[in-house]
């Protein structure tokens, strides 16, 4: 029997080899992009952390006199704030006819929070979309849902803060007029027909095709309730920080001031597009707190709240990134 002719042996398919090489290069590029994002986020967080530490050194803050149990509660209060927003974001994905798993939505939301310390706010969208996309969640609706959730959060915060300022400062007509206008404007913007138009404009600029018909009154009404609860826990975190500061007398009704300060300061910080609202939050929060507490306390509280929120975000998103990195190492 003659040996087989080498010319008749099956040859490797060049097209298949090309596809395989492209897949390998695509995978390595995807990994490199994710590592690059991680480096940028870590650098932004470190910058924010160092700025907070420098503020403490300049004011010679006495950490030994702090009642840390209140600050620990403030950390968990902010974690609940993020949880409320993640619940609403999950509902938006469902309204966009996606089928996300709630646990995955929760992890993606928490993991994306460190992205807001990167200039431009886009990193939050990139991280959250990358983590939630899959067979049951398309990239376009996922990215659009982030814009919808964020706009709803800011509009709701402006509405809550505006109403509270009108109530807390009835004699200051200029402040009452400004806050009342903000509350009215934000309230109109959150109405589904108006909000859908705003969201459609934002999404169209990003060249993402998404059907917004699912964002009806039922979804938005639930969203207003969930996000308002989130803002309540957000304001509570600042109240707890003041409670833990040494030599400060904090009353129960001071909660309304802390809620107004946090909601307006956070909304203004987001609109500024600065990383984490750096500087803008403090610019709004310090005068409002200074109406009740001394200026030094107001400044320190504004710095501490940023640090406490950062710790809460590191405890959640930091652990998620660590778990993903360990899984990546074990799969290699």
C-alpha positions as CSV (number, residue, x, y, z in Angstrom):
1,X,0.0,0.0,0.0
2,X,1.5,3.3,-1.1
3,X,1.9,6.1,1.4
4,X,-0.7,8.9,1.3
5,X,0.0,11.8,-1.0
6,X,1.0,14.8,1.1
7,X,-0.9,17.0,-1.4
8,X,-4.2,15.4,-0.3
9,X,-3.6,16.0,3.4
10,X,-6.2,18.5,4.9
11,X,-4.8,22.0,5.1
12,X,-5.5,24.5,7.8
13,X,-8.2,26.9,6.8
14,X,-6.6,30.4,6.5
15,X,-9.9,32.1,7.2
16,X,-10.3,30.1,10.4
17,X,-6.8,30.9,11.5
18,X,-7.4,34.6,10.7
19,X,-10.6,34.6,12.8
20,X,-8.7,32.9,15.7
21,X,-5.9,35.4,15.6
22,X,-8.4,38.3,15.5
23,X,-10.2,36.8,18.5
24,X,-6.9,36.5,20.4
25,X,-5.9,40.0,19.5
26,X,-9.3,41.3,20.4
27,X,-9.3,39.6,23.7
28,X,-5.8,41.0,24.6
29,X,-7.0,44.5,23.4
30,X,-10.1,44.2,25.5
31,X,-8.1,43.2,28.6
32,X,-5.6,46.1,28.0
33,X,-8.5,48.6,27.8
34,X,-10.0,47.3,31.0
35,X,-6.6,47.5,32.7
36,X,-6.2,51.0,31.4
37,X,-9.6,52.0,32.8
38,X,-8.6,50.5,36.2
39,X,-5.4,52.5,36.3
40,X,-7.2,55.8,35.5
41,X,-9.9,55.1,38.2
42,X,-7.3,54.2,40.8
43,X,-5.3,57.4,40.0
44,X,-8.4,59.5,40.3
45,X,-9.4,58.0,43.6
46,X,-5.9,58.4,45.1
47,X,-6.0,62.1,44.0
48,X,-9.3,62.6,45.8
49,X,-8.1,60.8,48.9
50,X,-4.9,62.8,49.1
51,X,-6.8,66.0,48.8
52,X,-9.0,65.1,51.7
53,X,-6.0,64.1,53.9
54,X,-4.4,67.4,53.1
55,X,-7.5,69.3,54.2
56,X,-7.4,67.5,57.6
57,X,-3.7,68.3,58.1
58,X,-4.3,72.0,57.3
59,X,-7.1,72.2,59.9
60,X,-5.3,69.9,62.5
61,X,-8.4,67.8,63.0
62,X,-8.3,65.7,66.1
63,X,-9.3,62.2,65.0
64,X,-8.8,60.8,68.5
65,X,-12.0,62.5,69.7
66,X,-14.2,61.3,66.9
67,X,-17.2,59.0,67.8
68,X,-16.5,56.5,65.0
69,X,-19.6,54.5,65.5
70,X,-21.6,57.3,63.9
71,X,-19.2,57.5,61.0
72,X,-19.4,53.8,60.4
73,X,-23.2,54.1,60.3
74,X,-22.7,56.9,57.8
75,X,-20.7,54.6,55.5
76,X,-23.5,52.0,55.6
77,X,-26.1,54.7,55.1
78,X,-24.4,55.7,51.8
79,X,-24.2,52.1,50.7
80,X,-28.0,52.0,51.1
81,X,-28.2,55.1,49.0
82,X,-26.4,53.4,46.2
83,X,-28.6,50.3,46.6
84,X,-31.7,52.4,46.0
85,X,-30.3,53.9,42.8
86,X,-29.3,50.4,41.6
87,X,-32.8,49.1,42.1
88,X,-34.2,51.9,39.9
89,X,-31.5,51.3,37.3
90,X,-32.5,47.7,37.2
91,X,-36.1,48.7,36.6
92,X,-35.1,51.0,33.7
93,X,-33.3,48.1,32.1
94,X,-36.4,46.0,32.3
95,X,-38.4,49.0,30.9
96,X,-36.0,48.9,27.9
97,X,-37.1,45.3,27.4
98,X,-33.8,43.8,28.7
99,X,-33.7,40.8,31.0
100,X,-30.9,41.6,33.5
101,X,-30.3,39.5,36.6
102,X,-30.7,41.7,39.7
103,X,-27.5,40.5,41.4
104,X,-25.5,41.4,38.3
105,X,-27.2,44.8,38.0
106,X,-26.3,45.5,41.7
107,X,-22.7,44.5,41.2
108,X,-22.3,46.5,38.0
109,X,-23.8,49.6,39.6
110,X,-21.6,49.4,42.7
111,X,-18.5,48.7,40.6
112,X,-19.1,51.8,38.4
113,X,-19.2,54.3,41.2
114,X,-15.5,54.9,41.3
115,X,-15.7,56.0,37.7
116,X,-17.2,59.3,38.7
117,X,-13.9,60.5,40.0
118,X,-12.5,60.4,36.4
119,X,-13.1,63.7,34.5
120,X,-16.1,63.8,32.1
121,X,-18.5,61.4,33.9
122,X,-18.2,59.0,30.9
123,X,-16.3,56.3,32.8
124,X,-19.3,55.4,34.9
125,X,-21.2,54.6,31.7
126,X,-18.2,52.6,30.3
127,X,-17.7,50.5,33.4
128,X,-21.4,49.8,34.1
129,X,-22.2,48.9,30.5
130,X,-19.2,46.6,30.2
131,X,-20.2,44.7,33.4
132,X,-24.0,44.4,32.6
133,X,-23.9,43.6,28.9
134,X,-24.5,40.0,27.8
135,X,-26.9,37.7,26.0
136,X,-29.9,39.2,27.9
137,X,-28.7,42.8,27.9
138,X,-27.6,44.7,24.8
139,X,-25.0,47.4,24.9
140,X,-27.2,50.2,23.5
141,X,-30.0,49.9,26.1
142,X,-27.5,49.4,28.9
143,X,-25.7,52.6,28.1
144,X,-28.9,54.5,27.7
145,X,-30.2,53.3,31.0
146,X,-27.2,54.8,32.8
147,X,-28.1,58.2,31.4
148,X,-31.7,57.8,32.4
149,X,-30.9,56.7,36.0
150,X,-28.4,59.5,36.4
151,X,-30.7,62.2,35.1
152,X,-33.5,60.9,37.3
153,X,-31.2,61.0,40.3
154,X,-30.1,64.6,39.7
155,X,-33.6,65.8,39.0
156,X,-35.0,64.1,42.1
157,X,-32.2,65.5,44.2
158,X,-32.8,69.0,42.9
159,X,-36.5,68.7,43.6
160,X,-36.0,67.4,47.2
161,X,-33.4,70.1,47.9
162,X,-35.4,72.9,46.4
163,X,-38.5,72.0,48.4
164,X,-36.6,71.8,51.6
165,X,-34.8,75.1,51.1
166,X,-38.1,76.8,50.5
167,X,-39.4,75.3,53.8
168,X,-36.2,76.0,55.9
169,X,-35.5,79.5,54.8
170,X,-39.0,81.2,54.3
171,X,-37.7,84.7,55.1
172,X,-34.8,84.7,52.5
173,X,-36.8,85.5,49.4
174,X,-33.9,85.3,47.0
175,X,-33.0,81.8,48.2
176,X,-36.6,80.8,48.3
177,X,-37.2,82.0,44.8
178,X,-34.1,80.2,43.5
179,X,-34.9,76.9,45.3
180,X,-38.5,77.1,44.3
181,X,-37.7,77.6,40.7
182,X,-35.2,74.7,40.8
183,X,-37.9,72.5,42.4
184,X,-40.5,73.5,39.8
185,X,-38.1,73.0,36.9
186,X,-36.9,69.6,38.2
187,X,-40.4,68.5,38.9
188,X,-41.5,69.3,35.3
189,X,-38.4,67.6,33.9
190,X,-39.2,64.3,35.7
191,X,-42.7,64.0,34.2
192,X,-42.5,61.1,31.8
193,X,-43.4,62.9,28.5
194,X,-40.9,65.7,29.2
195,X,-38.3,63.4,30.6
196,X,-38.5,61.0,27.7
197,X,-37.8,64.0,25.3
198,X,-34.8,65.0,27.4
199,X,-33.5,61.4,27.6
200,X,-34.1,60.9,23.8
201,X,-32.0,64.0,23.1
202,X,-29.2,62.9,25.3
203,X,-29.2,59.3,23.9
204,X,-29.4,60.5,20.3
205,X,-26.3,62.5,20.8
206,X,-24.6,59.3,21.8
207,X,-25.9,57.6,18.6
208,X,-27.6,54.9,20.6
209,X,-30.9,53.5,19.3
210,X,-33.3,52.8,22.2
211,X,-37.0,52.5,22.5
212,X,-38.1,54.8,25.4
213,X,-41.8,53.8,25.3
214,X,-41.3,51.6,28.4
215,X,-40.5,54.7,30.5
216,X,-44.1,55.4,31.5
217,X,-45.7,56.9,34.5
218,X,-45.6,53.7,36.5
219,X,-41.9,53.2,36.1
220,X,-41.1,56.9,36.8
221,X,-43.5,57.0,39.9
222,X,-41.7,54.0,41.4
223,X,-38.4,55.7,40.5
224,X,-39.3,58.9,42.3
225,X,-40.2,57.0,45.4
226,X,-37.0,54.8,45.4
227,X,-34.7,57.7,44.6
228,X,-36.3,59.9,47.2
229,X,-35.6,57.1,49.8
230,X,-32.0,57.1,48.5
231,X,-31.7,60.8,49.0
232,X,-33.0,60.4,52.6
233,X,-30.2,57.9,53.4
234,X,-27.8,60.3,51.6
235,X,-28.8,63.2,53.9
236,X,-28.7,60.8,56.9
237,X,-25.0,60.0,56.1
238,X,-24.1,63.7,56.6
239,X,-26.2,64.0,59.7
240,X,-24.3,61.0,61.2
241,X,-21.0,62.5,60.3
242,X,-21.9,65.7,62.2
243,X,-23.1,63.5,65.1
244,X,-19.7,61.9,65.3
245,X,-17.7,65.1,65.2
246,X,-16.3,66.2,68.6
247,X,-17.8,69.1,70.4
248,X,-20.8,69.5,68.0
249,X,-24.4,69.5,69.2
250,X,-26.6,67.9,66.6
251,X,-30.4,67.9,66.9
252,X,-32.8,65.6,65.2
253,X,-34.3,68.3,63.1
254,X,-30.9,69.1,61.7
255,X,-31.5,66.2,59.4
256,X,-33.6,68.3,57.1
257,X,-30.7,70.8,56.7
258,X,-28.3,68.0,56.0
259,X,-30.7,66.5,53.4
260,X,-31.1,69.8,51.6
261,X,-27.3,70.4,51.7
262,X,-26.4,67.0,50.3
263,X,-29.1,66.9,47.6
264,X,-28.3,70.4,46.2
265,X,-24.5,70.0,46.6
266,X,-24.5,66.6,44.8
267,X,-26.7,67.9,42.0
268,X,-24.6,71.0,41.5
269,X,-21.4,68.8,41.6
270,X,-22.8,66.6,38.8
271,X,-23.8,69.4,36.6
272,X,-20.3,70.9,36.9
273,X,-18.9,67.7,35.2
274,X,-15.8,68.0,37.5
275,X,-14.4,64.6,38.9
276,X,-16.7,63.7,41.8
277,X,-18.0,67.3,41.8
278,X,-14.7,68.3,43.4
279,X,-14.9,71.8,44.9
280,X,-18.5,72.4,43.7
281,X,-20.1,70.2,46.3
282,X,-18.2,72.0,49.0
283,X,-19.0,75.4,47.5
284,X,-22.8,74.7,47.9
285,X,-22.7,72.6,51.1
286,X,-20.5,74.8,53.3
287,X,-22.7,78.0,53.2
288,X,-25.8,75.9,53.9
289,X,-24.3,74.1,56.9
290,X,-22.7,77.4,58.0
291,X,-26.1,78.8,58.6
292,X,-26.5,76.3,61.5
293,X,-23.0,75.4,62.5
294,X,-19.8,77.4,62.7
295,X,-17.7,77.8,59.5
296,X,-14.9,75.4,60.6
297,X,-17.5,72.6,61.3
298,X,-19.1,73.2,57.9
299,X,-15.8,73.0,56.1
300,X,-14.7,69.8,57.9
301,X,-18.1,68.1,57.4
302,X,-17.9,68.8,53.7
303,X,-14.5,67.2,53.5
304,X,-15.4,64.2,55.8
305,X,-18.6,63.4,53.8
306,X,-16.5,63.1,50.7
307,X,-14.1,60.8,52.4
308,X,-16.9,58.7,54.0
309,X,-18.6,58.3,50.6
310,X,-15.3,57.3,49.0
311,X,-14.8,54.6,51.7
312,X,-18.3,53.3,51.0
313,X,-17.5,53.1,47.3
314,X,-14.2,51.4,47.9
315,X,-15.8,48.8,50.2
316,X,-18.3,47.9,47.4
317,X,-16.7,48.5,44.1
318,X,-13.2,47.8,45.3
319,X,-14.2,44.3,46.5
320,X,-16.0,43.7,43.2
321,X,-12.9,44.6,41.2
322,X,-10.7,42.5,43.4
323,X,-13.0,39.5,42.9
324,X,-13.0,39.9,39.2
325,X,-9.2,40.3,39.1
326,X,-8.7,37.1,41.2
327,X,-11.1,35.3,38.8
328,X,-9.1,36.6,35.8
329,X,-5.8,35.4,37.4
330,X,-7.2,31.9,38.1
331,X,-8.5,31.5,34.5
332,X,-5.1,32.2,32.9
